[in-house]
């Protein structure tokens, strides 16, 4: 957006939304070029997902944002760790008693829902 378009857009928002969005925009602008590029690429991948998966991920992100400030980074780090594991290792970790003791039932369900929404769709077999 041009600065004028951005100003008009922000002027139409309620004050609380305008303030929150401005804060997020400022945070984004303060990121390194590498991180900005990675976020753009992740968003492009997100846009390629079927709408049902996009909706499922949005719902997961909303639930993540409802976690307490102290739990959110812990669950986020665990999500990244699990995401990078092969499925069989991931399942084993999530069943581990130590893992279960570190995460609440709702946090484990959130992680499972995130991982399911991130899974690529399986092609349907053709006969």
C-alpha positions as CSV (number, residue, x, y, z in Angstrom):
1,X,0.0,0.0,0.0
2,X,1.1,3.5,-0.6
3,X,1.4,5.6,2.6
4,X,-1.9,7.4,1.7
5,X,-3.7,4.1,1.2
6,X,-2.4,2.8,4.5
7,X,-3.5,5.9,6.3
8,X,-7.0,5.7,4.9
9,X,-7.2,2.0,5.7
10,X,-6.1,2.6,9.3
11,X,-8.5,5.6,9.7
12,X,-11.4,3.3,9.0
13,X,-10.5,0.9,11.8
14,X,-11.8,1.2,15.4
15,X,-9.0,2.6,17.7
16,X,-8.2,-0.7,19.4
17,X,-7.9,-2.7,16.2
18,X,-5.9,0.2,14.6
19,X,-3.5,0.2,17.6
20,X,-3.1,-3.6,17.5
21,X,-2.5,-3.8,13.8
22,X,-0.1,-0.9,13.9
23,X,1.9,-2.7,16.6
24,X,2.0,-5.9,14.5
25,X,3.1,-3.9,11.4
26,X,5.8,-2.2,13.4
27,X,7.0,-5.6,14.7
28,X,7.1,-6.9,11.2
29,X,9.0,-3.9,9.9
30,X,11.6,-4.4,12.6
31,X,12.4,-8.0,11.6
32,X,15.5,-8.9,9.6
33,X,15.0,-9.2,5.8
34,X,15.7,-12.9,6.1
35,X,12.9,-13.4,8.6
36,X,10.5,-11.3,6.5
37,X,11.3,-13.4,3.5
38,X,10.7,-16.6,5.4
39,X,7.3,-15.3,6.6
40,X,6.3,-14.3,3.1
41,X,7.2,-17.8,1.8
42,X,5.3,-19.5,4.7
43,X,2.2,-17.3,3.9
44,X,2.5,-18.2,0.2
45,X,2.5,-21.9,1.2
46,X,-0.5,-21.3,3.5
47,X,-2.4,-19.7,0.6
48,X,-1.9,-22.9,-1.5
49,X,-3.6,-25.1,1.1
50,X,-7.2,-26.1,0.6
51,X,-9.6,-23.7,2.4
52,X,-10.6,-26.4,4.9
53,X,-6.9,-26.7,6.0
54,X,-6.5,-22.9,6.1
55,X,-9.6,-22.7,8.4
56,X,-8.3,-25.5,10.6
57,X,-4.9,-23.8,10.9
58,X,-6.6,-20.4,11.7
59,X,-8.6,-22.1,14.4
60,X,-5.4,-23.6,15.8
61,X,-3.6,-20.3,15.8
62,X,-6.6,-18.7,17.7
63,X,-6.3,-21.4,20.3
64,X,-2.6,-21.0,20.5
65,X,-3.1,-17.2,21.1
66,X,-5.5,-18.1,24.0
67,X,-2.7,-19.9,25.9
68,X,-1.1,-18.0,28.7
69,X,2.0,-15.9,27.9
70,X,4.3,-18.4,29.7
71,X,2.9,-21.5,27.9
72,X,2.6,-20.1,24.4
73,X,6.4,-20.2,23.6
74,X,6.8,-23.6,25.1
75,X,3.9,-25.1,23.0
76,X,5.2,-23.2,19.9
77,X,8.7,-24.6,20.3
78,X,7.3,-28.1,20.8
79,X,5.2,-27.7,17.6
80,X,8.3,-26.8,15.6
81,X,10.2,-29.8,17.1
82,X,7.4,-32.2,16.3
83,X,6.8,-30.8,12.9
84,X,10.4,-31.6,11.9
85,X,10.2,-35.2,13.0
86,X,9.1,-38.2,10.9
87,X,5.5,-39.3,11.7
88,X,6.5,-42.4,13.6
89,X,9.0,-40.6,15.8
90,X,6.5,-37.8,16.4
91,X,3.8,-40.3,17.5
92,X,6.3,-42.0,19.9
93,X,7.2,-38.6,21.4
94,X,3.6,-37.6,22.0
95,X,3.0,-40.9,23.8
96,X,6.0,-40.6,26.0
97,X,5.0,-40.2,29.7
98,X,7.6,-37.3,30.1
99,X,6.0,-35.4,27.2
100,X,2.6,-36.0,28.7
101,X,3.7,-34.6,32.0
102,X,5.0,-31.5,30.4
103,X,1.9,-30.7,28.3
104,X,-1.7,-30.4,29.4
105,X,-4.4,-32.4,27.7
106,X,-5.6,-29.3,25.8
107,X,-2.0,-28.4,24.8
108,X,-1.4,-32.0,23.5
109,X,-4.7,-31.8,21.6
110,X,-3.7,-28.4,20.1
111,X,-0.4,-29.8,18.9
112,X,-2.2,-32.9,17.4
113,X,-4.7,-30.6,15.6
114,X,-1.9,-28.4,14.3
115,X,0.1,-31.3,13.0
116,X,-3.0,-32.9,11.4
117,X,-3.9,-29.6,9.6
118,X,-0.3,-29.3,8.4
119,X,-0.2,-32.8,6.9
120,X,-0.3,-32.8,3.1
121,X,-3.4,-34.2,1.6
122,X,-3.1,-37.8,0.6
123,X,-3.9,-38.3,-3.1
124,X,-7.0,-40.3,-3.7
125,X,-6.3,-43.6,-5.4
126,X,-7.6,-44.0,-8.9
127,X,-8.7,-47.4,-10.3
